[in-house]
């Protein structure tokens, strides 16, 4: 069983014990002044993930960069998909990858997708 600390419904960090999660939530709440909550979560690794099947956004653990979010990128002016994958990094920055490069990262094991 895994425990996560959440802010406004979004998983911020995951822990193996409830004690670790509650301690981290208390620290985050004290530091930010915003209440963080602890919930049990059971994410599963998605086997043989195909980036063409991204459903909204996906949680990814990168062996290089840590926790990521990936989604299809859309042009802000037209609203149409650009054919690229948008990656949001742990520091809040983002970048774009070609779909083939993103799939290579999944296939090589550099990225693990969780749902």
N, C-alpha and C positions, 0 to 999 in steps of 0.2 A: 504494500500500500504506500502511496506517495501523498505528501501534503504540500499544498501550494499556498503562497501568500498572493493575495489578489488586491488590486487597486481598481476601483470602478468596474469590477467584473472581469478584468484582464489579468491573466496569470503573470506575475512578475518574477517569481523564483520558485523552484521546487526543492523539497527536502525529503529525506528518508524517514525522519521521525517527527512526531507532532511537537515535541519539545523544541527542536531546531526551528520549526516553522513558526511557532508562537514567539520564540525569542526574536526571530528576524522581523516578524510583524510588529512586535512591540517597539523594537529599535527603529524601524522605518516610520512608524507612527510618531514616535518622539522626535525624530529628525525632521520630518516634513510637516508635522501638524495635521496630516491627513490620515484618517483611519484606514488601516490595511486589515483585511480579514484573512482567516485561514480556512481552507476547504480541503477535503479529500479529493484527489483526482486520480484517474486511472487511464492515462494516455497509453496508447499502444503504438508500437512501431509499425509503420506501413511498409509491407514487403513489396518489392518490385514496383515502387512508385514511379509513375509517369507524369512529368511536369505538365503535360497537356491536360491532366485531370485535376489540376488545382481547383479546389472548391472554396472560392472567396479568398481566404488566406490560409496558409499552412504553417504550423510550428515546425521548425527545423533546428536540429542541433548540429553545428559544424565542428569538426575536429580542429579547425584552424581558428575560427572566429567566435565560437560559443553559440549562444542562442540567437536564432534569426526568425524573422517572419518573411514569407515569400508570397507573392501574388502576381497576377497578370498586370502589367503596366498599361494604363490608358492615357492617351493624350488629353491634357487638361482642356484644351480649346475645343477639340472636336468630340471628345468623349469616346473615341474609338480605340480599340486595342492596338498597341504598337507592335505586338509580336515579341515583346521582351518580357523578362521576369524582373519584377521589382523586389529588391532585397532590403529589408530593414535590419540594421546591425544593432548590437547591444547598446551602443552609445547614442542611438537615435538617428544616426546618419543613414542614408540609403543610397543605393546604386542600382544600375540596370545590368542584366546579363542576357545574352542570347539564350534562347531556349535550349539549344544544343549544349552550351557550356553548363547551364544549370543541370541538365540531365546527366552530363558527364560527372558532375560533382555527386549526384545521387548514386549513380552506378558504381563509382569508384569507392563509395563508402565515406567520402569526406562529409557528405550531408546525410543525416538520418531524419526522416519525416515522421512526425507523431500526430496522431488524431485521438 
